[in-house]
Amino acid sequence: MAEIQPKIEESWQQEMAAEFKQEYFQNLKRFLLDERKNHIIYPQGSNIFAAFDRTPFQKVKVVILGQDPYHGPNQAHGLSFSVKDGIRIPPSLKNIYKELKSDVGFEIPESGNLGDWADQGVLLLNAVLTVRAGQAGSHQKKGWENFTDAVIKKLGHDPKPKVFILWGSFARSKKQYIDAEKHLILEAPHPSPFSAHTGFMGCKHFSKANAFLKENGMDGIDWQL
């Protein structure tokens, strides 16, 4: 089963150890093994837990929650909304860049790789960590949501103040797991072209996140890529 559960960063291994032993997670591993026999799965195995590997538990300052990975070739690499260098920037990420430019004077880059954010403490978490090639949402309700809900609960009740950025109805449904007295919850419509102009554009979540971090004695995120 090692190829389905690559070694996750040590702090997360400790925090989530109980989840890895749960029956749902064992069932999920079996499902993924079966899927791989007949289908291409994204992201590749070594990147399934990339968000955790790039952002250890104790370093998390901001959580940006996505739904599931991109299902096109060479797009998904384990970080929500992010794509590999050299891949066309997806429409939702284009709108995120536009909002960053308006909010904090962000200079829009050619790359859609958000790894620099992850290294600074932005957990780029998808609720579902894998997908079948070409089939959006194909690995939903297979067990990943149980795991990532547990991640959100763990972070949402950790005493260290954090910012949770929830875009769209799916992400916003997760605020029930977050202690709003400890953490800042920022909500807006999804940055998808279908909904961005109904409230995402102009939300100023990036400057609000940094203001909260600084108020709580932490360095803000350098959003420029």
N, C-alpha and C positions, 0 to 999 in steps of 0.2 A: 504493500500500500504506500510505500515511501514516495512513489512518483505522483500520487494524488495529494499527499500531505507533505510537501517539501518542508524542510526544517524552517520553522518560523522564528523570527527574531526572539531572543531569549526572554526578554521582559514579557512579551505577549505569550510565549509558551507557558510561562508561570501564571499569568493572569487568566488565561483561557484553558488551563489544563483540564478542568472539570468538563468543559464543553467537548473536548476531543474524545472523551470517554463515553459521551452520551450515545444512546442507541440511534438517534437521528443522524449523528455525525458518521457513525459506522455505515448506516444505510446510504448516506450521501457518498461516501467513498466507493461503495459498491456500485452505485449508480454511475459515477464518473468513470470507473473502470470499464463498465459495460459500454458507455457512450464512446469511449476512445477506441473500442474495437471496430466501430462502424462509422464514426464521424470525426471530423476535425473539430477540436475544442479550442476556444480562445479564453484567456491568454494561454501561452504555453505554460507547462507545469511549474517551471522555475519562477514565473511571475504571478502565480495565483495569489500569493500573500505579499506581493511587492509593497502594498500600502503600509503593511505592518513592519516589513523589513526596513523600509526607508524612514519610518517614524516610530521609534520605540515608545512604549506606553508612557513613560515618565516625561517624554518630550512633547507630547501632544498639547498644542495650544488652541488649534482650530480644527473643527471637523467639517468637511464639505461632503455631503451625502449624495451619491448618485444611485441609480436603480440597478442597472446591470451593464456588463461590458459591451463595448462596440463589437458588432458581429462581422465586420468586414475584414479582409485580409490585412495583416500587419498593423492593425489599429490598436487593439487592446494590449496594454502592458501592465495591468494591475493597479492603475491609479484612476480614480473616477474623473471623467471629463477629459482626461489626458490621452494623447496619441504619441506614438514614437516620432522621433525626428524624421523629417523627410516625407511625412504623410500629410495629405491635405487636411487643413483644420476643419473639423466638423462644424455645422451651423450653430449648435448650442455654444460651443467654445468661442466662436466668432462673436457671439453676443456677450459672452462673459468678458472678452477682451474689450469690446466697445464700452461696456459699463466701467471697466477698470480705467480706461482712458478718460472717461467723463468724471469718474470719482477721484482718482488719485494721479492723473496725468501720465498714466501708463503708455509707454510706446509699444505699439502692437508689433510683436515679433513674427518671423516667418514660421517658427516652430510651434507646435501644439503640445510640446512636452512640458509637463508641469512638475517634473521631478525636483526642481529647485525649491518649490513650495514644500514638498514632502520633507526635504532635508532640513527645513526650518521649523518643522513642527505642525504642518498642515496635513492631517490624516485625510487622504483622498479616498474615501471608503465607498465602494459600491455595496448595496444591500445583497446582491447576488454576485458571486465572484467568478463565475464561469458562464459560457454560452456556447451553443452549437453554431458553427460557422453558417452565416446566412440566415439564421433564424432568431430574430430578436425575442428575448424573454423566454427562450426554450428551456432554461434551467431554473426558472422561478418555481417556487413551492416544492423544491426537492430537498430542502434542509438548510440552504445557505442563509435564509432569512432568520432561522432560529439562532444561528451562530452570530450573525451581525447584529441582531437585536440584543444579544447578550453583550456584545462589544459596546453598543451604545449605552446600555444600562450601566455597565462597568464604568465607562467614562462619565456618564451623566450623573453618577453619584460619588465620583471621586472628589475629594475636597479642594483640589487645585482648580481655580477658576479657568474655564474654557469658553470658547465661542463655538456654537453649533449653527452652521449655515444650512438652512433647509429650504430648498427650491422645489416648488411643485407640491401637489397634494400628497403624493406618495411619501416624499421626504418629510413633509410637515406632520404626517401621521405618527412619526417617531418621537415627537416632542413629549409624548406621555412617559417616555423613559428617562427624561432629563429633569434634574432638579433646577427649576428656574430661579431659585433663590441663590444658588451657587454660581450658575453659569448664565451667559448671555445667549439667548435664542433669537436668531434672525430669520425671518420668514419672508418669502416672496414667491410669485409665480415662477415656473420653470423657465430657464433661458432659451428654451426651444423657440424657433421662429413662429410657432403656432401660438405662443403665449407670452413671449418676452415683452411685447408692447402693451400688455395689460397690467403691468406693474413691476416686472423685473427691471427694466431699464429705469434708472434713477433711484434704485433701492439703496445705493451707497453702502453696501454691506462691507466692502473692503476697508473703507476708512472707519466705519463703526467698529469693526473687529479690532483694528489697531488701537483705537481710542480706549476700548475696554481693556486690552492687554496692558497698555501703558498705565492705566488707572490702577491695575493690579500688580504693578511692579515688574512687568515683563517687557522684553523688547517686542516691538511690533514686527509684522511680517514684511519683508521687502518683496512686494508683489511683482516688481519688474523682472522679467525673464531674459 
